[in-house]
Amino acid sequence: MAENQRPYGSATTFRRQPKQRNSEGDLPGTLLSNHTAAGARRGPGRTHLLGVPLMMPLVRGELVGLVWVRPLKVGQDALAGIAELANIAAAAGADEVVLAWETYDVATACELPIVGPAPCLNVVFATPAGHVLHQFSYTEQLLSRSPGGWASVAPDWRLAPAPQPGGELVPPIQAAVNFSFTPIELDHPGPFGVTVVLMEEDGYRISLTEAFAR
């Protein structure tokens, strides 16, 4: 695949054609707290992601907003849906992105082999020059189980290993990182605004900071 070619066919195509500084030191802890509060639900043959995959694009250290992946179908749709998170970063001209995802859930949704610890919350800080991967593995504590087979679980966090510069990323996350820094070719006078609108129409949940919501 060419270096500037976007993956999975749909990552660059739309179906209709308060200031915050980044802090790699404290952001993983915030995500851990949020992931603990959100918990997760699991069911046979299905995946339900609570809070992740999540992307946070930044421009010159200023947070653009938070983008949660749209509802996914298992297989090719999940690969494309996660990769398409890159569209908002590219439209904003981001020079840094932060992505968070859960190992087991992304592997299940994308029908990929599980690589590395699982279950595990992963957080990657990426720029055009490279990336650093943080991994937070945990055991699942069963909270309840529904008659339909869904299980509600809460994470019990284990000791985290050291951050991994250049750590291996699963294909849809690597694609989202790569194409976050590839300009979008969109014939529109306000490419960022229209990208937000079209992504929301496709089911992505987007929360912009005040500076970028204007």
Secondary structure, DSSP 8 states (H G I E B T S, - for coil): --TT--STTTSS--TT----B--TTTHHHHHHHHHHHH-EEEETTEEE-SS-SEEEEEETTEE-EEEE-----TTHHHHHHHHTTHHHHHHHT-SEEEEEEEHHHHHHHHT----SSSSEEEEEEEETTEEEEEEEEEEEEEEEE-TTS-EEEEEEE------EET----HHHHHHHHHHTS-----SS-HHHHHHHHHHHTT-EEEE-GGG--
